[in-house]
């Protein structure tokens, strides 16, 4: 089964991951801006305002998952609208399984709160995530919210990487179709048309519906395919339309006639051929079962992806396309089943040195994501991939991830890798890198039940994380807590700690001096508590 395709963008300070429709390949796309924080980490866009909270102490105690969510909710009542909206999203995502009745009301509050945030990418992200979170529990309301979402806006570089409504449409359409069935088609089709007219047609959201209809209403399915094709031919305001349309073709191909498939492929080839390079530097390495190929154009990468389909229906067409494009010609020998893809776009600089550095960093971050995904099932393969990472901080994280993968089949190897990861982590001089590596090491220690190692590093890692978190907020007033340096690392520490020692972890969480940080970590603790076997049985 293919893994979900993940789109990652780094704006002014962090990585935004967007799950989209599964494709035939597992892809990590990282868009990097040449702007960094003083700590060396890239940073998310900022909020309008946020006051640094005074030192506060809120006794948390052991608690239970539901109580912790309520405490977090209460702490957030005085947050800025953007911070409150982000917090509510986290509450919804965790509360859906723990506190479902509250989760629905939190979703309504979060969507209302988005109206108080200035029109920006962050506001769109907030709206999108509310729709995604609410869809499983109230598909009709989620669909209504999707209709009410803001239209897509370009980022600070004038680029519109994606229409965020598209990634919200997937879960919203799927849940609505499951609940309402065939009578819901007119409403879904109308919304798809509305999105196509104002941004990007939701190819991935309509795909499961079309596939289902093709079995019992082939004429209706063909009509919807033709409609989607017309929207693609007309052009889209979103840069992600090409990749989504290619995925659309690949999924439909087995059920299409020769003529239908050729028509869709011609649309894709014509559109990709006329595309010029975007403002930035794009690099992608595609790994297949026969080798790897490198492209510096998104269009060439997508053409390479559909060449096997083209060769199947018209070998001469395939040969002509390769002869007209040097990169496609060079990649001819490795054309095959795509296993993974590493892609990076660097915007905001023309400095070749900076582009090369950020491209290398982006590729290795993509590789790190692959390692985490394959470590449990294929630890040896993950270890080999880890050895190719040159960045010492990311390599330390990779070793911790691989150690977890070896924990069952080869405990001695797992122990050796943890020792190696610990040694390399403690040698890191960049404090931000060290904190990220310590968090990964704590997660691995928890997963492998190396309690002594976990307790050895937990307090040290938490103290450093709090320090980096506060320094970043002080340096960037108005930034949301979720975007601050070390927040994700602190979240990892709390969740790992809950599975090792609830009392020690909750005591440390109670001592947090920043009420915003504490509110978010309470949510993480609630999620970890709910995942404990004794709570899952209740």
Secondary structure, DSSP 8 states (H G I E B T S, - for coil): -----EEEEE-SSSEEEEE----SSEEEEEEEES---TTS-------S-------------S--HHHHHHHHHHHGGGS-HHHHHHHHHHHHHHHHHH-HHHHHHHHHHHHHHHTTS-SSHHHHHHHHHHHHHHHTT-HHHHHHHHHHS------TTS-----HHHHHHHHHHHHHHHHHGGGGHHHHHHHHHHHHHHS---HHHHHHHHHHHHHH-HHHHHHHHHHHHHHHHH--SSTTHHHHHHHHHHHHGGGS-HHHHHHHHHHHHHHHHH----SSEEEEEEEETTEEEEES-HHHHHHHHHHHHHHHH-HHHHHHHHHH-HHHHHTGGG-S-EEEEEEEEEES---HHHHHHHHHHHHHHHHHHHHHHHTTT-HHHHHHHHTT---HHHHHHHHHHHHHHHTTT-HHHHHHHHHHHHHHHHT--SHHHHHHHHHHHHHHHHHTT-HHHHHHHHHHHHHHHHHHHHHHHHHSTT--GGGSTTHHHHHHHHHHHHHH-HHHHHHHHHT-S-HHHHHHHHHHHHHHHHHSHHHHT-
